[in-house]
Amino acid sequence: MTPAAFKRSLSNAVPPKALAPELQALWWAGKGDWDKAHRIVMDEHSKAAAWVHAYLHRVEGDDGNAGYWYRQAQRKAATGAVEQEWAAIVAALL
């Protein structure tokens, strides 16, 4: 799946089948369902999940919590627009 196809899939009611949990969380975040996205990554323990978790807390405006999750992901904290970060994570994880 390409990042463009992933973004187009946001018009559907449910995410595409066989997406990794991290991508499922990003899909729900892209739909504006922060709570559902957060519940998904809370149960995952990969560096990718930590990156998504950091992004979600950044969207929420909780920079302290986001910083913790960026460290868990071993990533530098993002500073650009959250929409750009969402797209970058999607592209990296696809």
N, CA, C and O atoms as a GROMACS GRO file, in nm:
protein
  376
    1MET      N    1   0.084  -0.117   0.000
    1MET     CA    2   0.000   0.000   0.000
    1MET      C    3   0.089   0.124   0.000
    1MET      O    4   0.191   0.129   0.069
    2THR      N    5   0.051   0.222  -0.075
    2THR     CA    6   0.125   0.347  -0.080
    2THR      C    7   0.069   0.444   0.024
    2THR      O    8  -0.044   0.427   0.070
    3PRO      N    9   0.148   0.545   0.062
    3PRO     CA   10   0.093   0.646   0.153
    3PRO      C   11  -0.032   0.713   0.096
    3PRO      O   12  -0.125   0.744   0.172
    4ALA      N   13  -0.037   0.736  -0.034
    4ALA     CA   14  -0.155   0.798  -0.094
    4ALA      C   15  -0.277   0.708  -0.081
    4ALA      O   16  -0.386   0.755  -0.051
    5ALA      N   17  -0.260   0.577  -0.103
    5ALA     CA   18  -0.370   0.482  -0.089
    5ALA      C   19  -0.415   0.475   0.057
    5ALA      O   20  -0.535   0.464   0.085
    6PHE      N   21  -0.320   0.480   0.148
    6PHE     CA   22  -0.353   0.479   0.290
    6PHE      C   23  -0.439   0.600   0.323
    6PHE      O   24  -0.542   0.587   0.391
    7LYS      N   25  -0.398   0.716   0.276
    7LYS     CA   26  -0.475   0.838   0.303
    7LYS      C   27  -0.613   0.831   0.240
    7LYS      O   28  -0.711   0.874   0.301
    8ARG      N   29  -0.623   0.778   0.120
    8ARG     CA   30  -0.754   0.764   0.054
    8ARG      C   31  -0.845   0.670   0.133
    8ARG      O   32  -0.967   0.688   0.134
    9SER      N   33  -0.786   0.570   0.198
    9SER     CA   34  -0.866   0.473   0.273
    9SER      C   35  -0.937   0.536   0.392
    9SER      O   36  -1.027   0.474   0.450
   10LEU      N   37  -0.898   0.657   0.430
   10LEU     CA   38  -0.964   0.724   0.543
   10LEU      C   39  -1.111   0.754   0.514
   10LEU      O   40  -1.188   0.784   0.605
   11SER      N   41  -1.150   0.746   0.387
   11SER     CA   42  -1.291   0.769   0.354
   11SER      C   43  -1.376   0.646   0.384
   11SER      O   44  -1.499   0.653   0.379
   12ASN      N   45  -1.313   0.533   0.416
   12ASN     CA   46  -1.385   0.411   0.451
   12ASN      C   47  -1.426   0.414   0.599
   12ASN      O   48  -1.377   0.496   0.677
   13ALA      N   49  -1.514   0.324   0.635
   13ALA     CA   50  -1.562   0.318   0.774
   13ALA      C   51  -1.466   0.243   0.866
   13ALA      O   52  -1.463   0.267   0.986
   14VAL      N   53  -1.386   0.153   0.809
   14VAL     CA   54  -1.290   0.075   0.888
   14VAL      C   55  -1.156   0.074   0.815
   14VAL      O   56  -1.150   0.094   0.693
   15PRO      N   57  -1.048   0.051   0.890
   15PRO     CA   58  -0.916   0.051   0.826
   15PRO      C   59  -0.899  -0.071   0.734
   15PRO      O   60  -0.969  -0.171   0.749
   16PRO      N   61  -0.807  -0.061   0.640
   16PRO     CA   62  -0.778  -0.176   0.554
   16PRO      C   63  -0.736  -0.296   0.638
   16PRO      O   64  -0.678  -0.280   0.746
   17LYS      N   65  -0.764  -0.414   0.589
   17LYS     CA   66  -0.727  -0.537   0.660
   17LYS      C   67  -0.576  -0.554   0.662
   17LYS      O   68  -0.504  -0.503   0.575
   18ALA      N   69  -0.529  -0.625   0.761
   18ALA     CA   70  -0.389  -0.666   0.775
   18ALA      C   71  -0.293  -0.550   0.801
   18ALA      O   72  -0.174  -0.563   0.776
   19LEU      N   73  -0.343  -0.438   0.851
   19LEU     CA   74  -0.252  -0.329   0.891
   19LEU      C   75  -0.191  -0.363   1.026
   19LEU      O   76  -0.258  -0.416   1.115
   20ALA      N   77  -0.064  -0.331   1.041
   20ALA     CA   78   0.000  -0.344   1.172
   20ALA      C   79  -0.071  -0.251   1.270
   20ALA      O   80  -0.128  -0.150   1.230
   21PRO      N   81  -0.068  -0.285   1.399
   21PRO     CA   82  -0.137  -0.202   1.498
   21PRO      C   83  -0.096  -0.055   1.493
   21PRO      O   84  -0.180   0.034   1.510
   22GLU      N   85   0.031  -0.028   1.469
   22GLU     CA   86   0.078   0.110   1.463
   22GLU      C   87   0.009   0.187   1.350
   22GLU      O   88  -0.029   0.302   1.366
   23LEU      N   89  -0.007   0.120   1.236
   23LEU     CA   90  -0.075   0.183   1.122
   23LEU      C   91  -0.225   0.193   1.146
   23LEU      O   92  -0.288   0.289   1.102
   24GLN      N   93  -0.281   0.096   1.216
   24GLN     CA   94  -0.423   0.106   1.253
   24GLN      C   95  -0.443   0.231   1.339
   24GLN      O   96  -0.539   0.306   1.320
   25ALA      N   97  -0.353   0.252   1.434
   25ALA     CA   98  -0.363   0.370   1.521
   25ALA      C   99  -0.353   0.498   1.439
   25ALA      O  100  -0.429   0.592   1.462
   26LEU      N  101  -0.261   0.502   1.345
   26LEU     CA  102  -0.248   0.621   1.261
   26LEU      C  103  -0.372   0.641   1.175
   26LEU      O  104  -0.413   0.754   1.148
   27TRP      N  105  -0.431   0.530   1.131
   27TRP     CA  106  -0.552   0.538   1.051
   27TRP      C  107  -0.663   0.604   1.133
   27TRP      O  108  -0.730   0.697   1.086
   28TRP      N  109  -0.682   0.556   1.256
   28TRP     CA  110  -0.787   0.613   1.342
   28TRP      C  111  -0.754   0.758   1.376
   28TRP      O  112  -0.844   0.841   1.384
   29ALA      N  113  -0.627   0.788   1.397
   29ALA     CA  114  -0.588   0.927   1.422
   29ALA      C  115  -0.621   1.014   1.302
   29ALA      O  116  -0.668   1.126   1.316
   30GLY      N  117  -0.597   0.961   1.183
   30GLY     CA  118  -0.630   1.032   1.060
   30GLY      C  119  -0.779   1.057   1.046
   30GLY      O  120  -0.821   1.153   0.981
   31LYS      N  121  -0.859   0.972   1.106
   31LYS     CA  122  -1.005   0.989   1.106
   31LYS      C  123  -1.051   1.083   1.218
   31LYS      O  124  -1.169   1.117   1.227
   32GLY      N  125  -0.957   1.123   1.304
   32GLY     CA  126  -0.992   1.212   1.414
   32GLY      C  127  -1.033   1.141   1.542
   32GLY      O  128  -1.083   1.205   1.635
   33ASP      N  129  -1.011   1.010   1.548
   33ASP     CA  130  -1.048   0.934   1.668
   33ASP      C  131  -0.923   0.909   1.753
   33ASP      O  132  -0.866   0.801   1.751
   34TRP      N  133  -0.882   1.013   1.826
   34TRP     CA  134  -0.761   1.007   1.907
   34TRP      C  135  -0.770   0.896   2.010
   34TRP      O  136  -0.673   0.822   2.030
   35ASP      N  137  -0.884   0.883   2.077
   35ASP     CA  138  -0.898   0.783   2.183
   35ASP      C  139  -0.877   0.642   2.131
   35ASP      O  140  -0.806   0.562   2.193
   36LYS      N  141  -0.938   0.610   2.018
   36LYS     CA  142  -0.922   0.476   1.962
   36LYS      C  143  -0.776   0.452   1.922
   36LYS      O  144  -0.721   0.345   1.947
   37ALA      N  145  -0.716   0.552   1.859
   37ALA     CA  146  -0.575   0.540   1.820
   37ALA      C  147  -0.487   0.518   1.943
   37ALA      O  148  -0.397   0.433   1.941
   38HIS      N  149  -0.513   0.592   2.048
   38HIS     CA  150  -0.432   0.580   2.170
   38HIS      C  151  -0.449   0.444   2.235
   38HIS      O  152  -0.352   0.385   2.282
   39ARG      N  153  -0.572   0.394   2.239
   39ARG     CA  154  -0.595   0.260   2.298
   39ARG      C  155  -0.514   0.153   2.223
   39ARG      O  156  -0.464   0.060   2.284
   40ILE      N  157  -0.503   0.167   2.093
   40ILE     CA  158  -0.429   0.067   2.014
   40ILE      C  159  -0.281   0.069   2.050
   40ILE      O  160  -0.223  -0.036   2.077
   41VAL      N  161  -0.219   0.187   2.050
   41VAL     CA  162  -0.074   0.191   2.076
   41VAL      C  163  -0.038   0.166   2.221
   41VAL      O  164   0.074   0.127   2.252
   42MET      N  165  -0.133   0.189   2.312
   42MET     CA  166  -0.105   0.162   2.453
   42MET      C  167  -0.071   0.015   2.478
   42MET      O  168   0.004  -0.017   2.570
   43ASP      N  169  -0.124  -0.073   2.396
   43ASP     CA  170  -0.103  -0.216   2.414
   43ASP      C  171   0.014  -0.271   2.333
   43ASP      O  172   0.040  -0.391   2.334
   44GLU      N  173   0.085  -0.183   2.263
   44GLU     CA  174   0.198  -0.226   2.180
   44GLU      C  175   0.329  -0.181   2.243
   44GLU      O  176   0.333  -0.081   2.316
   45HIS      N  177   0.436  -0.254   2.216
   45HIS     CA  178   0.563  -0.225   2.282
   45HIS      C  179   0.680  -0.209   2.186
   45HIS      O  180   0.796  -0.219   2.227
   46SER      N  181   0.652  -0.185   2.060
   46SER     CA  182   0.759  -0.167   1.961
   46SER      C  183   0.804  -0.021   1.959
   46SER      O  184   0.736   0.067   2.011
   47LYS      N  185   0.919   0.003   1.898
   47LYS     CA  186   0.966   0.140   1.881
   47LYS      C  187   0.871   0.216   1.789
   47LYS      O  188   0.849   0.336   1.807
   48ALA      N  189   0.816   0.147   1.690
   48ALA     CA  190   0.720   0.211   1.599
   48ALA      C  191   0.596   0.256   1.677
   48ALA      O  192   0.545   0.365   1.654
   49ALA      N  193   0.548   0.172   1.768
   49ALA     CA  194   0.432   0.208   1.849
   49ALA      C  195   0.465   0.327   1.940
   49ALA      O  196   0.382   0.416   1.960
   50ALA      N  197   0.585   0.328   1.993
   50ALA     CA  198   0.626   0.442   2.077
   50ALA      C  199   0.629   0.570   1.994
   50ALA      O  200   0.593   0.676   2.045
   51TRP      N  201   0.671   0.562   1.869
   51TRP     CA  202   0.674   0.679   1.782
   51TRP      C  203   0.531   0.731   1.758
   51TRP      O  204   0.505   0.851   1.767
   52VAL      N  205   0.441   0.639   1.728
   52VAL     CA  206   0.300   0.678   1.708
   52VAL      C  207   0.244   0.734   1.839
   52VAL      O  208   0.170   0.833   1.837
   53HIS      N  209   0.278   0.672   1.949
   53HIS     CA  210   0.232   0.718   2.080
   53HIS      C  211   0.280   0.861   2.104
   53HIS      O  212   0.204   0.946   2.151
   54ALA      N  213   0.406   0.887   2.072
   54ALA     CA  214   0.461   1.023   2.086
   54ALA      C  215   0.382   1.122   2.001
   54ALA      O  216   0.344   1.230   2.047
   55TYR      N  217   0.359   1.084   1.877
   55TYR     CA  218   0.282   1.169   1.786
   55TYR      C  219   0.144   1.201   1.846
   55TYR      O  220   0.100   1.316   1.845
   56LEU      N  221   0.077   1.099   1.897
   56LEU     CA  222  -0.057   1.120   1.952
   56LEU      C  223  -0.056   1.217   2.070
   56LEU      O  224  -0.145   1.302   2.082
   57HIS      N  225   0.044   1.206   2.156
   57HIS     CA  226   0.051   1.299   2.270
   57HIS      C  227   0.088   1.439   2.224
   57HIS      O  228   0.049   1.537   2.286
   58ARG      N  229   0.162   1.448   2.115
   58ARG     CA  230   0.192   1.579   2.057
   58ARG      C  231   0.063   1.642   2.004
   58ARG      O  232   0.040   1.761   2.024
   59VAL      N  233  -0.018   1.563   1.937
   59VAL     CA  234  -0.148   1.612   1.887
   59VAL      C  235  -0.233   1.661   2.004
   59VAL      O  236  -0.301   1.762   1.995
   60GLU      N  237  -0.227   1.587   2.113
   60GLU     CA  238  -0.305   1.619   2.232
   60GLU      C  239  -0.255   1.748   2.298
   60GLU      O  240  -0.328   1.812   2.374
   61GLY      N  241  -0.131   1.784   2.269
   61GLY     CA  242  -0.072   1.902   2.333
   61GLY      C  243   0.004   1.871   2.459
   61GLY      O  244   0.041   1.962   2.533
   62ASP      N  245   0.029   1.743   2.485
   62ASP     CA  246   0.101   1.699   2.604
   62ASP      C  247   0.247   1.674   2.565
   62ASP      O  248   0.289   1.560   2.543
   63ASP      N  249   0.324   1.783   2.557
   63ASP     CA  250   0.463   1.773   2.510
   63ASP      C  251   0.552   1.692   2.603
   63ASP      O  252   0.644   1.624   2.557
   64GLY      N  253   0.527   1.698   2.733
   64GLY     CA  254   0.607   1.620   2.827
   64GLY      C  255   0.590   1.470   2.804
   64GLY      O  256   0.689   1.397   2.798
   65ASN      N  257   0.467   1.426   2.790
   65ASN     CA  258   0.440   1.285   2.764
   65ASN      C  259   0.491   1.246   2.626
   65ASN      O  260   0.546   1.138   2.608
   66ALA      N  261   0.473   1.334   2.528
   66ALA     CA  262   0.525   1.308   2.394
   66ALA      C  263   0.676   1.288   2.400
   66ALA      O  264   0.730   1.196   2.336
   67GLY      N  265   0.745   1.372   2.475
   67GLY     CA  266   0.891   1.360   2.487
   67GLY      C  267   0.933   1.223   2.541
   67GLY      O  268   1.030   1.164   2.493
   68TYR      N  269   0.860   1.175   2.640
   68TYR     CA  270   0.889   1.041   2.694
   68TYR      C  271   0.880   0.937   2.584
   68TYR      O  272   0.969   0.853   2.570
   69TRP      N  273   0.772   0.942   2.505
   69TRP     CA  274   0.752   0.840   2.402
   69TRP      C  275   0.850   0.856   2.286
   69TRP      O  276   0.887   0.756   2.225
   70TYR      N  277   0.892   0.978   2.254
   70TYR     CA  278   0.997   0.994   2.152
   70TYR      C  279   1.126   0.927   2.201
   70TYR      O  280   1.196   0.863   2.123
   71ARG      N  281   1.156   0.943   2.329
   71ARG     CA  282   1.276   0.876   2.382
   71ARG      C  283   1.262   0.725   2.375
   71ARG      O  284   1.358   0.656   2.342
   72GLN      N  285   1.144   0.673   2.406
   72GLN     CA  286   1.122   0.528   2.397
   72GLN      C  287   1.138   0.480   2.253
   72GLN      O  288   1.185   0.369   2.229
   73ALA      N  289   1.098   0.562   2.158
   73ALA     CA  290   1.108   0.528   2.016
   73ALA      C  291   1.249   0.551   1.962
   73ALA      O  292   1.281   0.514   1.849
   74GLN      N  293   1.333   0.614   2.045
   74GLN     CA  294   1.469   0.653   2.005
   74GLN      C  295   1.464   0.744   1.882
   74GLN      O  296   1.538   0.726   1.785
   75ARG      N  297   1.376   0.842   1.891
   75ARG     CA  298   1.355   0.941   1.785
   75ARG      C  299   1.368   1.081   1.843
   75ARG      O  300   1.338   1.105   1.959
   76LYS      N  301   1.415   1.171   1.760
   76LYS     CA  302   1.419   1.312   1.798
   76LYS      C  303   1.275   1.365   1.798
   76LYS      O  304   1.197   1.332   1.708
   77ALA      N  305   1.240   1.444   1.895
   77ALA     CA  306   1.105   1.500   1.903
   77ALA      C  307   1.077   1.584   1.780
   77ALA      O  308   1.160   1.666   1.738
   78ALA      N  309   0.961   1.564   1.722
   78ALA     CA  310   0.921   1.640   1.604
   78ALA      C  311   0.887   1.783   1.643
   78ALA      O  312   0.841   1.810   1.754
   79THR      N  313   0.909   1.874   1.550
   79THR     CA  314   0.879   2.014   1.577
   79THR      C  315   0.793   2.077   1.467
   79THR      O  316   0.741   2.188   1.486
   80GLY      N  317   0.777   2.010   1.356
   80GLY     CA  318   0.697   2.065   1.246
   80GLY      C  319   0.548   2.043   1.269
   80GLY      O  320   0.505   2.006   1.378
   81ALA      N  321   0.473   2.065   1.165
   81ALA     CA  322   0.327   2.047   1.172
   81ALA      C  323   0.294   1.901   1.199
   81ALA      O  324   0.359   1.810   1.147
   82VAL      N  325   0.192   1.878   1.281
   82VAL     CA  326   0.154   1.741   1.314
   82VAL      C  327   0.106   1.665   1.190
   82VAL      O  328   0.123   1.544   1.182
   83GLU      N  329   0.048   1.736   1.093
   83GLU     CA  330   0.004   1.669   0.970
   83GLU      C  331   0.124   1.614   0.892
   83GLU      O  332   0.116   1.507   0.832
   84GLN      N  333   0.232   1.689   0.895
   84GLN     CA  334   0.354   1.642   0.828
   84GLN      C  335   0.413   1.521   0.901
   84GLN      O  336   0.462   1.428   0.838
   85GLU      N  337   0.408   1.524   1.032
   85GLU     CA  338   0.460   1.410   1.108
   85GLU      C  339   0.375   1.286   1.082
   85GLU      O  340   0.429   1.177   1.065
   86TRP      N  341   0.244   1.302   1.080
   86TRP     CA  342   0.154   1.188   1.051
   86TRP      C  343   0.193   1.126   0.918
   86TRP      O  344   0.208   1.004   0.908
   87ALA      N  345   0.210   1.209   0.815
   87ALA     CA  346   0.245   1.160   0.682
   87ALA      C  347   0.382   1.091   0.683
   87ALA      O  348   0.400   0.989   0.617
   88ALA      N  349   0.476   1.147   0.756
   88ALA     CA  350   0.612   1.088   0.764
   88ALA      C  351   0.609   0.952   0.832
   88ALA      O  352   0.676   0.859   0.788
   89ILE      N  353   0.532   0.940   0.939
   89ILE     CA  354   0.524   0.811   1.010
   89ILE      C  355   0.455   0.709   0.921
   89ILE      O  356   0.500   0.594   0.911
   90VAL      N  357   0.346   0.748   0.857
   90VAL     CA  358   0.277   0.656   0.766
   90VAL      C  359   0.373   0.605   0.660
   90VAL      O  360   0.381   0.485   0.635
   91ALA      N  361   0.445   0.697   0.597
   91ALA     CA  362   0.538   0.657   0.490
   91ALA      C  363   0.647   0.565   0.543
   91ALA      O  364   0.685   0.469   0.476
   92ALA      N  365   0.697   0.593   0.661
   92ALA     CA  366   0.804   0.511   0.718
   92ALA      C  367   0.755   0.370   0.755
   92ALA      O  368   0.827   0.272   0.739
   93LEU      N  369   0.631   0.361   0.804
   93LEU     CA  370   0.581   0.232   0.849
   93LEU      C  371   0.520   0.148   0.739
   93LEU      O  372   0.508   0.026   0.754
   94LEU      N  373   0.482   0.210   0.628
   94LEU     CA  374   0.430   0.132   0.517
   94LEU      C  375   0.546   0.064   0.446
   94LEU      O  376   0.525  -0.008   0.349
   0.00000   0.00000   0.00000
